[in-house]
Amino acid sequence: MWTIKHFSVGHSLALRVLPLVCLVIALKTGAHCFGLELLALSPLFSGILAANVFLMGFLISGVLSDYKESEKLPGELAVSIQAFRDEAHGILKAKQAEEARACLAYTGQLAEAILDWFQKKRRTQEVFDLIRGLNDQFRAIEPFTAPQFIARLKQEQTSLRRMIVRCHTIRETDFVTSGYIIAEITTVLLCLGLILTQFTPFYESLFFVFVISFFLIYLLALIRSLDNPFGYYERGSLENVQLKPLEELVAETRREQV
């Protein structure tokens, strides 16, 4: 069912670019009224427009591949931490070892730290230190379980560290910065060309100027938003992947501590 919440999230990006599009329309109207439409419509304009759309298609295909990968990472992080907790739960249930209880508390702290890290409330090195601290927990529970189980947990620890590195790389690295620059410059020049080019009849031209400028500006904004799918700490960031698996894990650990 389509709700107000879905509308606000799904259309807020469009609403944000509308002021820029309205500015283009206002400048186009002003250029027409004051006789500043100095350019004649040329087939080269269509070629430049097609080239810019092709470039944006290249950029959006690149950021979408990272975005699709990013959608899986919070869930996989939660699964890895849950593997540690399952082993500790088994030891606690079978042998009532306090070391297993301490391991459960530690993994709960780790899950909260990773959730805070996504919000940039903790540094990356702090998370790595907590992951390294799992070694002490493994040594404490080792006498109560089989060696192959500890080996499996060590593999999960390595996977956990690898996923944090991947999330950090996606969050801190822009996709082809030079591609963004040329796309932005070309979009500005195309909008300027739409303003200064004479189209007839004028009122029909306003419609096409609106559609083309909206399409180009919206695509740029969408690519920028998709480039960082972990932008929870950024004001106005919209297209962020869901952290629900981690949030549910943290909620579970807190219930156990009560």
Steps between C-alpha positions, in 0.01 A plus 500: 500500500637842399533721807597860575837373624567323170403817314731721707800269457436416137434854379713721725793480256273625221374780723858602579598546137184692411636838622799466264270405213274796579809723494582372150142573389514850652830574324358364175199731531725795580727425203195489272352824634827693472602357163798303631426178310815532293545139387326317218387140544768270361528120456820526705288583805326161473839330471632669816181408684530135395867492603414637844223245549742224397754624756236509773394148405861388552514671840167366623585143393823525703341635818209254473738202510649630827153581631373147434803357678450741789143379551637158601776616734298597813322164492825311452660690787207404724528135391871488587443646847208263552733208426717603796193533717357162398820325606508689830132419560571131441789496746301692760207261470713183509765591757380818675841659438530863605750548218216439253285759677785750471533416129129573450537838668806579289330415171209721604744788549653425161160510327418835664841637405452405134154659499649818651782485245250513214370822658863626528477508878807276522826488308586210273804412710279454806296239314816321387626495859176339615522241222857425607375468856298195393827307520490528880142374502594202282785407732266519799237264353746268325514248789123455478463423129659304217802650317321495163232729640763752605652477151159577349460801728843627392383482140191702591726753671701542180180538297374761747819703464485472120141626491585800720786587265264475202236719664767756590629506142153546349414772750819704468574466127322682218438306180712653219525858628612633161186346347285695746679822412454466124134395544431803721677741264320358195163519678557866591602581141197316360266691731671823393452394138130435564468851644682676214364296208199632312214250474165562334233519611625635833236354731553151364874543545449565872357151537797333329751716689331395824506129413861492377641710786302300759625172353866606498503661845303214656741242359798686647332522840406131490853390413641712784249350743569141393877548516496476882241242609622540861434874527286483816712774658460735201224754518249439225641163392213295355604181324655315795495123540303358791678412825206299630692169548756675721233698684307183575817328623581792731142495631534127569826545691344775712202279587736227615680741729180605678 
